[in-house]
């Protein structure tokens, strides 16, 4: 796709405001734009401010990041009001003029030590602005991007000034554009993205335009890692068996992605069986610094997985966005973001003996969640940084979504450079990275006097205060110190149903369910571990905890301890490197002896791909209503995510996963209670099998070698026989198979015309669902197994799919028919309309019938009746999942009224044309005494020109109640998307007009 930035910008503006031709008002409009206070150095580069004023009137770039309850800048509103009287007289031709970069004078050559140059770069020191030296390192990356991409249309000098003046502008919630250097996808989110791109090509053809305009403009890396399931465990053949099943289920999806890798330019697809996307990104894909045709600039990435933040540990600015925003970024649209505050977290001291990086990240997660970092960057600094390996940093950065931050950023230092060399980056590349970052003041050298940096707020953590812990049983930020685990478990049994409660009656708490497991006697009780999984990018990328798990297994084997055979154990490394160093250390054989055979290379249990439990175990749980437990080294443990039958799910380090598997229960005090009995008849305690920090460090030093990374990644794109045998067409347009249950042409662009549909008004809408707080994207759009009685299962069976071939919701994200039926299909979802009943149903208000959500929604749609959703706080938290917005749109939902939204999900709702409304502070459905049985009319202006970002909107019910909400269109560009019926129709119309 070939897009002039000026044309793209002009069409964005024209789509919202009609501009007639009258060149005489240039000076008048310029006079209406209030001058920004800036340093003399920046004034040297300040030209054509007219273009920025135009942009502020509706030409902002796509919004992706928002703090809860964020508001648009006051100056933006003022300029819109002031300028509305003259805007129609402004000249259209100004919007299509191309401008050279006004900062070209600071373009500087970077010399090589031995002579010659690496290339040129935009030098921040050449600005000669003292404010730059005080900026957090993470903000400097935003600044460099704005300067490099400044064209006074998509990115203006005023945008640059906002970032330079970050200390003063960030509290004001100002908006800036950002162009990431690349986009990262995994297959769950990548398939619908490629489906949308293919469908957009068809729409371009139908509207008489060139479909080849739909092509990524930035590098797109797609790693297939989310499809493998733990069907086979505790077997030496598990990897091969699970991969064969993976290909049987997903052959069509994989062939589609392989087609996309050749049909679209700039797209790299890494085949299944290679590893977890974020570990592959860390060890292989992360550039740290780009050098493209002699232009050097920092690596930055947005990904369609919320744990894209793991790359922040490498000093690369990266975060998760929805698939909708990622597609826009691929197609050349700058991302609009609120300039974030930055929380500085100072680390000091050193972790105590036996404390792991997982303990540290769970502590940080709880600490930052309590402080409140939603929508902010967190930047780590201090003397304690030198004590953290890069893998430890990546572990902390990985869980940014769990503590609510957009990023958890670790600036590049000597530890980073050592890791780059360890993982096979060439000496020349590492030298270039260091030279560039030092020259542009983005490198931290602890040998030099520390630079003074300003942060929005300050926190401090002494690493010596971190203690062993787990998190659960239902949320990642509910940390439990290991020494308090037994007491906390009994508290959860006693407490009412909630995030920390199961409401098990006292008399039932000692129940023992006896059953036969493959002919041998077995038993379960509340708190029995039935799944123990070493899984997830959070920990499998960290050699210290992986080798620590191996050491625990070794000590246990030597003492005669064994994991009970009915516990489903598994090990899913994040890359082939892990297998190489576990074999090198001689520890894999001990893990095998305890049942932790390698089951595959990808996301497994952490995303719900845990596979079925043995039928005898499942029956014992269901028939006796046992609160069974899963212990996993993951980052998410929301109810219903890991497995439908494990109501208690605890996050723990890999070595702790092994310990809990050996104990067989979470109802244990490791300081007092024995884990089991050894071969000599003596009780074995935690201290007997837990490795020291020195033992772990020695294993890492002797087993993790540079050639392991090099040999693994040299072959990564070669694929495997099953991948290589996939035959795909060489066409640039996709031939949709109407009988496919995996890849289906979505209906987004049917009957689309070149005229935007305008504001989507909501009148006399019924409430489809009435929710409380913390409804996650797992509740809205499940990624796990497809329940046998669900509407999605019924559809698949009608299509001739056997139950054994249902696969998961995540694997079928390329089929809108399945995903619409899977929306709100979580078996643990709590809908107030059901009066306490839990499950994926709702009440059809006109008839009072209790129906599956999909069936009720279709009945409303057939009758031509709008629907809305009522919700509490943090609506849409969890993984960034585009189907959590696409699904409700296909169900006919027109608006969501919530106390607050997770930032990505709110943006995704707008991207699909759904109105996000926030109750006023202190109000919600309960305080307003809304039952959800009313009909709702949203008094939004009928003309898109009359709607303002963040304006108050009155909602009226048929019961006579009315209340005021805030319209969470946070920028003018979001209103543009709303006017077009969503971001993708906007992009298509925009491209066609060029």
C-alpha positions, -999 to 999 in steps of 0.1 A, spaced: 0 0 0 14 34 -10 1 63 11 12 98 12 11 110 48 -3 143 38 -31 126 18 -39 102 46 -41 131 70 -62 152 47 -88 125 42 -90 119 79 -100 155 83 -123 156 54 -142 126 66 -154 147 97 -156 182 84 -165 196 50 -141 223 39 -148 246 10 -122 266 -9 -112 300 4 -74 305 7 -77 340 22 -84 327 57 -50 311 63 -38 339 85 -71 342 103 -71 306 113 -35 307 124 -43 336 147 -69 315 164 -44 289 175 -29 300 209 9 299 210 25 272 230 52 282 255 84 265 243 121 269 245 139 290 219 155 258 206 122 244 195 111 277 180 138 273 154 119 243 140 84 257 143 67 261 109 32 261 95 13 259 127 -18 261 106 -16 224 100 -17 216 137 -47 238 142 -65 219 115 -56 186 131 -69 197 165 -103 202 149 -109 166 141 -79 153 125 -63 135 154 -49 101 148 -64 68 162 -68 66 199 -55 35 217 -45 44 252 -67 60 279 -67 64 316 -100 54 332 -123 85 332 -98 104 311 -110 136 295 -99 154 263 -78 184 267 -96 217 274 -77 235 247 -89 210 222 -125 217 231 -119 254 230 -103 253 196 -132 233 182 -157 258 195 -138 289 185 -130 277 150 -163 261 140 -175 294 125 -146 297 101 -137 261 93 -159 258 63 -140 286 46 -106 269 50 -89 258 18 -90 220 11 -57 222 -8 -37 231 23 -45 196 36 -29 178 6 4 198 6 35 178 15 60 192 40 95 181 47 105 173 82 110 206 101 136 189 123 159 179 95 186 202 109 191 178 138 196 148 116 231 137 127 256 110 115 266 83 139 303 75 135 317 39 137 347 35 160 369 23 131 358 49 106 327 54 85 292 58 99 264 35 110 239 60 94 220 90 105 196 97 133 175 125 148 196 137 177 177 147 209 208 164 223 209 186 192 176 202 204 197 219 231 166 218 254 173 212 291 138 197 295 148 167 274 175 157 298 149 153 326 125 132 306 120 96 316 137 73 291 103 59 280 91 94 271 123 100 251 113 71 228 79 89 221 98 121 215 122 106 190 93 90 171 74 123 170 105 142 157 113 115 131 78 113 118 70 150 120 54 162 88 31 188 103 1 168 93 0 134 110 26 145 135 31 182 141 56 204 158 30 211 185 30 174 192 67 174 196 65 204 220 38 186 241 62 157 246 93 179 253 72 197 279 59 164 293 63 174 329 37 201 324 15 186 297 11 150 309 -12 160 339 -35 177 314 -43 145 295 -30 159 262 -32 138 231 -3 129 209 2 106 178 25 77 179 39 56 151 52 22 163 82 7 144 65 -26 140 34 -48 149 34 -81 167 7 -107 163 -1 -142 177 -23 -166 158 -54 -162 180 -55 -125 173 -35 -127 140 -61 -148 122 -90 -123 126 -65 -95 117 -56 -113 84 -93 -121 79 -101 -84 82 -73 -75 58 -85 -100 32 -121 -88 36 -110 -52 33 -93 -62 -1 -127 -75 -12 -145 -44 -1 -120 -23 -20 -127 -43 -51 -165 -40 -47 -162 -2 -44 -141 -1 -75 -107 6 -60 -73 -10 -59 -73 -38 -34 -35 -39 -33 -36 -7 -12 -44 -30 17 -8 -40 27 12 -35 59 35 -5 58 55 -15 89 71 -49 97 45 -74 110 57 -104 129 32 -132 135 41 -161 158 17 -191 158 18 -201 195 -18 -201 208 -32 -233 192 -14 -261 209 -34 -278 236 -23 -302 264 -42 -332 250 -14 -356 258 6 -352 290 30 -373 310 44 -389 279 77 -388 261 57 -385 228 36 -356 241 52 -329 218 47 -349 186 12 -361 196 0 -327 205 14 -311 174 -3 -337 152 -36 -329 169 -28 -292 166 -24 -295 129 -55 -317 125 -76 -291 142 -60 -260 127 -48 -270 93 -72 -246 76 -62 -217 99 -25 -224 94 -29 -226 57 -47 -193 58 -19 -177 77 7 -192 54 -13 -177 25 -13 -143 42 25 -144 47 29 -144 9 -2 -124 -1 7 -94 21 40 -75 20 61 -69 51 46 -99 70 67 -126 87 49 -157 100 68 -180 124 54 -215 122 38 -235 151 61 -254 174 86 -225 175 78 -210 209 57 -184 227 54 -151 209 68 -129 237 98 -151 243 105 -153 206 101 -115 205 126 -111 234 152 -136 222 149 -131 184 126 -105 170 134 -75 192 157 -51 174 163 -26 202 175 -2 175 164 -2 138 188 7 110 168 9 78 186 22 48 210 42 70 183 57 93 186 47 129 158 48 154 146 30 185 126 -2 182 90 1 193 61 -23 190 24 -27 195 10 -62 197 -24 -79 197 -16 -95 230 -16 -76 262 17 -92 273 36 -76 245 49 -55 274 74 -83 280 97 -66 255 99 -36 278 124 -56 298 148 -53 268 144 -16 266 120 -17 237 88 3 241 60 -21 236 24 -26 247 -7 -44 238 -35 -30 217 -66 -46 202 -66 -62 168 -86 -33 155 -59 -7 164 -31 -30 152 -47 -33 118 -49 5 116 -13 8 126 -3 -18 99 -21 4 73 -2 35 81 -25 52 106 -7 69 135 -20 58 169 -34 85 191 -26 83 228 -30 104 258 5 114 268 10 92 299 22 100 333 53 79 343 56 63 377 92 59 388 98 27 408 132 27 425 146 -7 432 173 -12 459 189 -41 476 190 -77 466 165 -106 466 170 -130 496 182 -165 492 155 -187 476 133 -159 465 124 -160 428 116 -135 401 81 -147 402 78 -137 438 91 -103 429 67 -98 400 37 -108 421 48 -84 448 53 -56 422 19 -64 407 1 -60 441 21 -29 449 14 -11 417 -22 -21 416 -26 -5 450 -9 26 439 -29 30 407 -10 29 374 -38 24 349 -29 42 316 5 51 329 40 40 321 61 25 350 98 31 347 123 11 369 155 26 381 179 25 411 208 5 424 187 -27 426 186 -28 388 221 -42 387 209 -72 407 182 -82 382 190 -103 352 173 -93 319 151 -124 322 140 -111 357 132 -77 342 112 -93 314 92 -113 339 83 -80 357 76 -62 324 54 -91 312 28 -86 339 22 -49 332 -14 -56 322 -19 -73 356 -7 -43 375 -26 -20 351 2 -1 334 6 5 297 43 -3 301 67 -15 327 99 -1 312 135 -10 319 160 13 300 189 -2 281 221 -7 301 250 -31 302 228 -60 314 207 -55 282 238 -56 260 251 -87 277 217 -104 270 218 -94 234 251 -111 230 239 -141 249 209 -145 226 230 -144 194 229 -108 182 261 -101 165 289 -80 181 286 -54 154 248 -51 159 253 -47 197 280 -21 192 257 -1 169 228 -3 194 251 9 222 266 37 201 231 50 190 216 49 224 245 66 241 246 93 214 208 99 218 209 98 256 188 67 259 214 45 276 219 41 313 255 37 325 257 31 362 294 40 362 285 76 354 268 100 378 230 94 377 210 119 356 182 137 373 149 125 358 114 137 366 85 113 373 48 118 378 50 99 411 77 79 430 77 45 446 104 25 461 109 -12 467 137 -28 487 143 -62 470 152 -78 504 115 -73 515 102 -96 488 91 -130 502 79 -162 485 43 -160 475 15 -170 451 -15 -152 437 -51 -163 436 -74 -179 437 -91 -158 410 -71 -127 403 -34 -121 396 -31 -92 420 -44 -111 450 -10 -120 464 -7 -145 492 26 -149 511 35 -186 511 36 -187 549 -1 -175 549 -14 -198 522 -31 -224 544 -49 -198 564 -59 -179 533 -73 -210 517 -96 -217 547 -106 -180 546 -116 -185 509 -136 -216 517 -155 -198 545 -161 -165 526 -191 -158 504 -187 -163 467 -164 -136 453 -128 -130 443 -116 -145 476 -145 -168 484 -162 -201 476 -189 -203 503 -183 -239 512 -203 -248 544 -181 -259 573 -195 -294 574 -186 -299 538 -151 -286 539 -136 -319 550 -154 -339 523 -132 -365 506 -142 -378 471 -128 -413 466 -126 -427 430 -107 -451 409 -80 -438 386 -70 -463 360 -78 -491 384 -60 -476 414 -76 -459 444 -75 -421 444 -91 -392 463 -98 -355 460 -109 -329 485 -113 -291 485 -80 -277 475 -66 -308 458 -43 -299 429 -55 -314 396 -35 -293 372 1 -283 377 15 -265 347 49 -249 340 36 -226 313 34 -190 300 58 -164 286 60 -148 320 83 -175 335 94 -199 307 117 -172 293 136 -171 327 164 -197 330 167 -192 368 131 -203 376 131 -230 349 163 -246 361 151 -240 397 121 -262 388 144 -288 375 164 -287 407 133 -292 428 123 -322 407 159 -336 411 159 -333 449 124 -348 450 134 -378 429 165 -384 450 144 -384 482 117 -406 468 89 -382 464 65 -386 434 36 -365 420 3 -383 422 -6 -398 388 -41 -381 386 -26 -346 386 -23 -333 351 13 -321 349 28 -303 319 58 -283 307 54 -259 278 87 -240 271 86 -206 255 113 -216 230 135 -244 220 163 -228 239 147 -239 272 148 -275 261 184 -272 252 195 -258 285 173 -283 305 190 -311 286 224 -295 290 219 -293 328 207 -329 330 175 -318 348 149 -326 322 150 -363 331 140 -355 367 111 -333 354 101 -362 332 101 -385 362 77 -362 380 54 -361 350 65 -327 337 72 -339 302 74 -313 275 40 -310 258 46 -284 232 61 -250 225 34 -224 229 8 -209 252 -11 -238 268 -27 -239 302 -23 -201 308 -48 -193 281 -72 -222 288 -56 -247 264 -51 -271 293 -69 -300 276 -94 -324 292 -89 -338 326 -91 -376 330 -127 -386 329 -125 -401 364 -110 -369 378 -136 -347 361 -164 -369 374 -151 -368 410 -150 -330 409 -184 -325 393 -203 -352 413 -189 -341 446 -188 -303 440 -151 -302 448 -133 -269 447 -103 -282 428 -71 -262 422 -48 -255 394 -13 -242 401 5 -226 371 34 -204 363 12 -181 343 0 -145 344 -38 -149 343 -60 -169 367 -94 -154 361 -122 -178 370 -131 -202 341 -100 -193 322 -76 -222 331 -101 -250 331 -139 -251 337 -135 -275 366 -107 -257 385 -125 -230 405 -93 -221 424 -63 -211 403 -30 -200 417 -1 -183 399 33 -195 412 69 -198 401 79 -229 381 97 -245 411 67 -238 433 44 -255 407 65 -286 411 63 -284 449 25 -280 449 23 -309 425 43 -330 449 22 -320 479 -10 -326 459 -29 -298 476 -29 -260 482 -42 -265 518 -7 -267 532 17 -247 553 51 -253 539 68 -241 571 51 -267 593 35 -294 571 55 -322 553 51 -324 515 53 -361 516 71 -392 528 105 -402 514 118 -436 504 133 -440 539 99 -434 555 109 -399 568 88 -368 563 100 -345 535 96 -307 540 98 -277 517 133 -268 529 146 -303 519 138 -298 482 141 -260 477 173 -250 459 195 -221 471 201 -190 450 237 -202 445 226 -236 432 204 -220 407 230 -194 396 255 -223 391 231 -242 369 224 -210 348 260 -202 344 270 -237 332 239 -246 311 226 -214 293 250 -209 264 250 -184 234 252 -211 207 218 -225 220 200 -193 210 219 -190 177 212 -226 165 175 -224 177 167 -192 158 187 -199 127 162 -226 119 131 -210 133 116 -199 99 123 -233 83 92 -246 99 85 -283 103 74 -311 79 37 -305 87 39 -268 81 60 -272 50 35 -296 35 7 -270 36 -3 -261 1 -16 -225 -3 -27 -205 -34 -5 -177 -47 -34 -152 -52 -36 -118 -35 -73 -121 -29 -86 -149 -7 -111 -174 -20 -137 -178 9 -150 -213 15 -187 -210 26 -185 -244 43 -155 -235 64 -160 -234 102 -126 -218 108 -123 -190 82 -155 -171 73 -160 -139 54 -172 -114 81 -202 -91 74 -186 -58 84 -185 -44 49 -217 -58 33 -238 -31 17 -210 -6 24 -211 26 4 -187 56 2 -210 77 25 -205 73 62 -236 62 80 -234 89 107 -242 88 144 -257 56 157 -287 67 178 -301 45 205 -338 47 214 -359 24 236 -331 -1 239 -335 -32 260 -307 -42 285 -292 -74 272 -270 -79 302 -266 -63 336 -231 -68 351 -212 -59 383 -175 -50 385 -145 -67 369 -161 -82 338 -131 -93 318 -126 -101 282 -125 -137 292 -161 -133 303 -171 -114 271 -151 -135 246 -139 -168 260 -107 -183 246 -110 -217 261 -130 -248 253 -165 -247 236 -191 -260 260 -211 -289 245 -245 -272 252 -235 -237 240 -249 -220 209 -215 -222 193 -215 -260 198 -250 -262 183 -238 -243 152 -207 -265 148 -227 -297 151 -252 -283 125 -222 -278 103 -212 -314 107 -184 -309 132 -179 -337 158 -176 -326 194 -140 -340 196 -132 -315 168 -147 -284 183 -113 -270 192 -112 -238 212 -129 -204 208 -95 -189 203 -87 -212 174 -120 -202 157 -116 -164 159 -115 -164 121 -152 -174 120 -177 -146 130 -205 -172 132 -188 -191 160 -175 -160 177 -208 -142 178 -223 -173 194 -193 -175 218 -198 -139 230 -208 -138 267 -206 -176 267 -184 -179 298 -199 -205 321 -189 -184 352 -203 -151 341 -226 -134 366 -256 -115 350 -278 -96 375 -309 -103 354 -306 -139 364 -310 -132 401 -279 -151 413 -277 -178 387 -243 -181 372 -238 -189 335 -241 -177 299 -278 -169 298 -299 -138 302 -336 -128 304 -354 -117 272 -372 -88 288 -403 -86 266 -412 -123 272 -394 -130 305 -378 -161 289 -344 -173 301 -323 -178 269 -286 -181 259 -273 -146 254 -268 -152 217 -304 -164 213 -318 -135 232 -297 -110 211 -309 -126 179 -345 -123 190 -340 -86 198 -323 -80 164 -351 -98 145 -376 -75 162 -356 -44 152 -349 -36 189 -317 -20 201 -298 -34 231 -274 -20 256 -252 -34 284 -250 -21 320 -217 -28 338 -196 -19 368 -160 -9 372 -131 -21 350 -153 -34 323 -132 -52 297 -101 -58 318 -78 -87 309 -63 -96 276 -66 -72 247 -92 -90 226 -108 -75 195 -137 -101 196 -148 -87 229 -159 -57 209 -167 -74 175 -189 -99 192 -212 -74 210 -214 -54 178 -226 -86 159 -251 -92 187 -266 -58 181 -253 -40 212 -254 -3 206 -239 10 238 -222 0 271 -228 20 302 -202 13 328 -185 28 359 -151 25 341 -135 8 312 -102 -9 306 -83 13 282 -79 -10 252 -114 -24 254 -130 10 255 -110 20 224 -121 -13 207 -158 -6 214 -155 27 196 -136 10 168 -166 -12 162 -191 16 164 -204 9 200 -210 39 223 -190 37 256 -207 57 284 -195 62 319 -217 67 349 -208 98 369 -185 93 399 -204 78 428 -231 65 406 -238 31 390 -268 9 381 -273 0 418 -272 35 432 -296 47 404 -318 17 412 -317 5 376 -329 -31 374 -320 -37 337 -356 -43 329 -361 -8 317 -359 5 281 -331 31 276 -328 61 253 -295 78 249 -298 115 241 -268 118 219 -269 145 192 -281 133 159 -254 152 139 -219 140 144 -206 176 142 -226 183 174 -209 156 195 -178 165 215 -153 143 231 -161 137 268 -194 155 267 -223 148 291 -251 127 277 -285 122 293 -300 87 294 -337 83 299 -356 52 308 -392 43 302 -397 41 339 -393 79 341 -357 79 355 -330 99 338 -293 102 346 -262 118 331 -232 99 317 -199 109 302 -196 99 265 -162 82 263 -153 93 228 -120 106 241 -108 123 209 -121 138 177 -108 109 157 -129 85 177 -159 105 167 -147 101 131 -146 64 135 -181 64 151 -194 85 122 -180 58 98 -195 29 117 -160 19 130 -123 22 122 -121 -3 94 -149 13 72 -131 46 79 -98 32 66 -114 17 35 -131 50 26 -99 69 33 -78 48 11 -103 48 -18 -104 86 -18 -66 89 -23 
